[in-house]
């Protein structure tokens, strides 16, 4: 069934940012998308809108590729799947699982578009897992003149590594080829009240204790409130989950990351095995994950400095309390993608979910950034932050190469916006 063309969105998913686009095009074919690019003076793709800043904004045309959401090919020999640029992870997951295959990693929300997650180096959690962009083996995008450009890791080397995490600066991504593997099962267990002191003494062991580990905290008190462990299971593995987790006790009721919130929309817990696509996310595809009444920030620090960074963030816990809903600590493996924060180094990620009160959030972000300053933090490209452009740009050693790559495909800056001019191109 063909996707219903979306109506023109005026805000992002959370409602904290209002777009400035004058025009909106919902392409139903590749040719329509190319025509929209040729006709526009300024253009940005509008995906699932799960960003919280101006990275996806434009003064010109917003182009939706939601109508281009097919699975185009599955290569069993090469272990790859090729999809159109508008597909979401929650749409691809069941298709792959039904054919006996899986993606290695997923984000907390299956609702996000694959192309948007890749373009911003969005990630799941796992000390040995790279961000979602690392699964890409080839991509196709529309350059500023409307022509199609195809790149692959095998054929294009460094150029490919520069193009994968592109922030929309190269043009709309119309096709992605992703690495897949045989399907696997995952069980999820939640543990409560992991002592910060134990975490400090055993950080690497804690974040490596399962295929995916997420730690939820409000940065106050002496414990991390929840530890979510997603364990990849070997065939016929019926071994019991650990009775405790570094001093944390197993949850006796199903949990939501936010205390007191109904956990119905969360994925299964209590160690019940299930397909990879139904356990790796925190939230179920068939439910709206929240009302969107939140603002998110996230900062990345070299994993070797994780323990000191956690100690620094605990000093601002009380200042965050009036506005913070929850924070999540995750580990991410290193990669070779030019605009990925994990370029050439493994990371620890500190994610913050705030109440949707931008003036209050804007006041506390500098406190977080000051606490992390000794560790040269980088922000998530799609979350809110107040770090100066010079600090952001300094964190990307291949930035000059990326600027040259963008200029080759978009010499007049059709795909640039104020956010990219400020934080990527130095304008």
Residue pairs with C-beta under 8 A, 6 or more apart in sequence:
2 28
2 67
3 28
3 66
3 67
3 69
3 86
5 26
5 28
5 64
5 66
5 67
6 26
6 64
6 66
8 24
8 62
9 19
9 24
9 46
9 49
9 62
10 18
10 19
11 17
11 18
11 19
11 49
12 19
12 49
12 50
12 51
12 52
12 56
13 48
13 49
13 50
13 51
13 292
14 52
14 292
14 293
14 294
14 295
14 296
14 356
15 292
15 293
15 356
16 52
16 295
16 356
16 358
17 51
17 52
17 53
17 54
17 57
19 46
19 56
19 57
19 58
19 62
20 57
20 58
20 59
21 44
21 46
21 57
21 58
21 59
21 60
21 61
21 62
22 59
22 60
22 61
23 40
23 60
23 61
23 62
24 46
24 61
24 62
24 64
25 32
25 33
25 36
25 61
25 62
25 63
25 64
26 64
26 66
26 67
27 33
27 36
27 63
27 64
27 65
27 67
27 68
28 67
28 68
29 67
29 68
30 68
30 174
33 63
33 65
33 68
33 142
33 172
33 174
34 142
34 146
34 147
34 148
35 146
36 43
36 61
36 63
37 43
37 63
37 142
37 143
37 144
37 146
37 171
37 172
37 414
38 145
38 146
39 61
40 60
40 61
40 63
40 414
41 60
41 414
42 58
42 59
42 60
42 61
42 414
42 415
42 416
42 417
43 58
43 60
43 61
43 62
43 63
43 172
43 414
43 415
44 56
44 57
44 58
44 60
44 61
44 62
44 63
44 168
44 415
44 417
45 56
45 62
45 63
45 64
45 65
45 85
45 115
45 116
45 168
45 172
45 173
46 56
46 62
46 63
46 64
47 56
47 65
47 86
47 112
47 113
47 115
47 116
48 88
48 111
48 112
48 113
48 116
49 56
50 109
50 111
50 112
50 116
50 382
51 116
51 120
51 382
51 383
52 295
52 296
52 297
52 382
52 383
52 384
53 382
53 383
53 384
53 385
53 419
54 417
54 418
54 419
55 120
55 167
55 168
55 381
55 382
55 417
55 419
55 420
56 116
56 168
56 382
57 417
57 418
57 419
58 417
59 417
63 172
64 86
65 84
65 85
65 86
65 115
65 172
65 174
66 86
67 86
68 84
68 85
68 86
68 87
68 174
69 83
69 84
69 86
69 87
69 88
69 91
70 83
70 84
70 87
71 81
71 82
71 83
71 87
71 92
71 95
72 82
72 83
72 84
72 175
73 81
73 82
74 80
74 81
74 82
74 96
74 99
74 101
74 180
75 81
75 82
79 101
79 179
79 180
79 181
80 137
80 138
80 177
80 178
80 179
80 180
81 92
81 96
81 101
81 177
81 178
81 180
82 138
82 175
82 176
82 177
82 178
83 92
83 114
83 175
83 176
83 177
83 178
84 174
84 175
85 113
85 114
85 115
85 172
85 173
85 174
85 175
85 176
86 113
86 115
87 113
87 114
87 115
88 110
88 111
88 112
88 113
88 114
89 103
89 106
89 107
89 110
89 111
89 112
89 114
89 117
89 277
89 281
90 110
90 111
90 277
90 281
90 285
92 103
92 114
93 103
93 106
93 110
93 276
93 277
93 278
93 285
94 277
96 102
96 103
96 180
96 183
96 277
97 183
97 275
97 276
97 277
100 182
100 183
101 180
101 181
101 182
101 183
102 180
102 181
102 182
102 183
102 184
102 276
102 277
103 135
103 178
103 179
103 180
103 181
103 276
103 277
104 129
104 135
104 179
104 181
105 123
105 124
105 126
105 129
105 130
105 131
105 132
105 135
105 212
105 280
106 124
106 132
106 276
106 277
106 280
106 281
107 117
107 122
107 123
107 124
107 132
107 281
108 124
108 214
108 281
108 282
108 283
109 281
109 282
109 283
109 289
110 277
110 281
110 283
110 284
110 285
111 283
111 285
111 289
112 122
114 132
114 176
114 178
115 173
115 176
116 122
116 382
117 132
117 133
118 132
118 133
118 136
118 139
118 164
118 165
118 173
118 176
119 133
119 165
119 166
119 167
119 168
119 173
120 165
120 167
120 380
120 381
120 382
121 131
121 132
121 133
121 165
121 337
121 339
121 340
121 341
121 342
121 380
121 381
122 131
122 132
122 133
122 380
122 382
123 129
123 130
123 131
123 132
123 330
123 332
123 342
123 349
124 131
124 132
124 212
124 280
124 330
125 212
125 213
125 214
125 230
125 330
125 331
125 332
125 349
126 211
126 212
126 213
126 331
126 332
126 333
127 204
127 207
127 208
127 213
127 331
127 333
127 346
128 208
128 211
128 333
129 211
129 212
129 332
129 333
130 332
130 333
130 334
130 335
130 342
131 332
131 335
131 337
131 340
131 342
133 164
133 165
133 335
133 337
133 340
134 333
134 335
134 337
135 178
135 179
136 153
136 164
136 176
136 177
136 178
136 179
137 152
137 153
137 154
137 177
137 178
137 179
138 150
138 151
138 152
138 153
138 154
138 160
138 175
138 176
138 177
139 150
139 151
139 152
139 163
139 164
139 173
139 175
139 176
139 177
140 148
140 149
140 150
140 151
140 173
140 174
140 175
140 176
141 148
141 149
141 163
141 166
141 170
141 171
141 172
141 173
141 174
141 409
142 148
142 149
142 171
142 172
142 174
143 149
143 170
143 171
143 409
143 410
144 171
144 409
144 410
144 411
144 412
144 414
144 415
148 174
149 170
149 171
149 409
150 175
151 159
151 160
151 163
152 160
152 177
153 160
153 161
156 163
158 401
159 405
161 336
161 337
161 338
162 337
162 338
162 339
162 398
162 401
162 402
162 405
163 170
163 405
164 337
165 337
165 338
165 339
165 340
165 381
166 173
166 339
166 402
166 406
167 339
167 381
167 420
167 424
168 415
168 420
169 402
169 406
169 410
169 415
169 416
169 420
169 424
170 405
170 406
170 409
170 410
170 415
171 409
171 410
171 415
183 275
183 276
184 232
184 233
184 276
185 232
185 233
185 273
185 274
185 275
185 276
185 279
186 211
186 230
186 231
186 232
186 233
186 273
186 274
186 275
186 276
186 279
186 280
187 230
187 231
187 233
187 241
187 271
187 272
187 273
187 274
187 279
188 228
188 229
188 230
188 231
188 267
188 268
188 269
188 271
188 272
188 279
189 228
189 229
189 231
189 241
189 242
189 245
189 250
189 251
189 269
189 270
189 271
190 226
190 227
190 228
190 229
190 250
190 251
190 254
190 255
190 269
191 226
191 227
191 229
191 244
191 245
191 248
191 249
191 250
191 251
192 225
192 226
192 227
192 248
192 249
192 250
192 251
192 255
193 223
193 224
193 225
193 247
193 248
193 249
194 206
194 215
194 223
194 224
194 227
194 245
194 246
194 247
194 248
195 222
195 223
195 224
195 246
195 247
195 248
196 222
196 223
196 224
196 310
196 314
197 222
198 206
198 246
198 247
199 206
199 215
199 224
199 246
199 307
199 310
200 307
200 310
200 311
202 246
203 306
203 307
203 310
205 246
206 213
206 215
206 227
206 246
207 213
207 215
207 329
207 330
207 331
207 348
208 331
209 229
209 245
209 246
210 229
210 230
210 231
210 232
211 230
211 231
211 232
212 228
212 229
212 230
212 280
213 227
213 228
213 229
213 230
213 330
213 331
214 227
214 228
214 282
214 328
214 329
214 330
215 224
215 226
215 227
215 228
215 328
215 329
215 330
216 224
216 225
216 226
216 227
216 228
216 257
216 326
216 327
216 328
216 329
217 224
217 225
217 326
217 327
217 328
217 329
218 225
218 317
218 320
218 321
218 324
218 326
218 327
219 313
219 314
219 316
219 317
219 320
219 324
219 327
220 314
220 317
220 318
220 321
223 248
224 248
224 329
225 259
226 251
226 255
226 257
227 245
227 248
228 257
228 282
229 241
229 245
230 279
230 280
231 241
232 276
233 273
240 271
241 250
241 271
243 250
244 250
251 269
254 263
254 266
254 269
254 270
255 263
255 266
255 269
256 262
256 263
256 265
256 266
257 266
257 282
257 326
257 328
258 325
258 326
258 353
259 326
263 269
264 287
265 283
265 284
265 287
265 288
265 289
266 282
266 283
266 284
267 274
267 278
267 279
267 281
267 282
267 283
267 284
268 274
268 278
268 279
278 284
283 289
292 356
293 355
293 356
294 325
294 353
294 354
294 355
294 356
295 353
295 354
295 355
295 356
295 357
295 358
295 361
295 384
296 351
296 352
296 353
296 354
296 383
296 384
297 351
297 352
297 354
297 361
297 365
297 368
297 379
297 380
297 383
297 384
297 385
298 349
298 350
298 351
298 352
298 379
298 380
298 383
299 349
299 350
299 368
299 369
299 372
299 377
299 378
299 379
299 380
299 385
300 332
300 341
300 342
300 347
300 348
300 349
300 350
300 377
300 378
300 379
300 380
301 309
301 347
301 348
301 350
301 372
301 375
301 376
301 377
302 345
302 346
302 347
302 348
302 375
302 376
303 331
303 345
303 346
303 347
303 348
305 348
305 375
306 331
306 348
308 374
308 375
309 348
309 350
309 372
309 375
310 329
312 371
312 372
312 374
312 375
313 327
313 350
313 368
313 371
313 372
315 371
316 364
316 367
316 368
316 371
319 364
319 367
320 327
320 352
320 364
320 367
320 368
322 360
323 354
323 355
323 357
323 360
323 361
323 364
324 352
324 353
324 354
324 355
324 364
325 353
325 354
325 355
326 353
327 350
327 351
327 352
327 353
328 349
328 350
328 351
328 353
329 348
329 349
329 350
329 351
330 348
330 349
330 351
331 346
331 347
331 348
331 349
332 342
332 346
332 347
332 348
332 349
333 342
333 346
334 342
334 343
334 344
334 345
334 346
334 347
335 342
335 343
336 343
336 344
337 343
338 396
338 398
338 399
338 401
338 402
339 381
339 396
339 398
339 399
339 402
339 424
341 347
341 378
341 380
341 395
343 396
343 397
343 398
344 397
349 380
350 368
350 372
351 380
352 368
354 360
354 361
354 364
355 361
358 384
361 384
362 384
362 386
365 384
365 385
365 386
366 386
369 377
369 385
369 386
369 387
376 391
376 394
376 395
377 387
378 392
378 395
379 385
379 387
379 392
389 422
389 423
389 426
392 423
393 399
393 423
393 424
393 426
396 402
399 424
402 424
403 424
403 425
406 415
406 416
406 425
410 416
416 425
421 427
